[in-house]
């Protein structure tokens, strides 16, 4: 799946109503959670920003995905410089 808001590509993990219990007052909002291909920290986006990848871009068809080859430190955490995924070492 592609997040059209950021251009990032990942695996859709959740799409639906999410209860934000940290909000005051608690509220529910519609969100999509996407995890980078190959693993990493999920991000959320508006459901209308999520689109399916064309067949030729999918990893199982030889499409490109990030292998996290360029890593660096940001805010005291390790991240991929190419796709911004947080790397857990």
Secondary structure, 3 states (H helix, E strand, C coil): CEECCCCCEEEEEEEEEEEECCCCCCEEEEEEEEEECCCCCCEEECHHHEECCCHHHCHHHCCCCCCCCCEEEECCEEEECCCCCECCC
